[in-house]
Amino acid sequence: MVRRKLHFHNSSLRHPASPDGIAITASDYRIYPTYRRTVTGTFTGDLKVVRTTDDRLIFPYDGAPMIGPFETALEAREAAARKGAEVVAADLLNPEY
């Protein structure tokens, strides 16, 4: 199985009003929710959250919790999307630089 790699360094996504990398709104983030199938046949959510103002990978971080397991792929993907929205909201309240 080949694992795809995502590259996020795209300065054209940066917000023009935030040259210092400060996120202003939720639109300053990209959320990439997906899922993985486990060896036991269940599914786990897989998530990447990127702050586009400074191209910083916000999630996953070292020690990030696993999202799941779930019975269906749809449940896993929806849970990952919800977790992504939570991460964005938390970063807007208390950004890490």
Phi, psi and omega in degrees: 000131181262130179264123180287145177250135179254136177247129189248002184282090180223095184294344178290345178275352184290145180284131183294335182272002183230070181291340181273004180086012181277123178283135183256318182224173178295339178288352177275011180234153171240130180247126181241087179270140175207195182216166174226148175266135180269170180292339179273358178095357176270180182235145174238149177284146177232133190218140168229133176235126183237130172275116188282343181291332178226013179056034182267133175281114183271322181218136007278154176240168179300126180085012180297141182288152175285143179259100180128193015274160180228161180281330182235158178293323180298317178299318181295316180294318179295322177295321177295320179295319177297317178297321178299317178296322177296317181296318179297313180300318180294321180289327176293324179287323184217079184292145177254130182241000000 
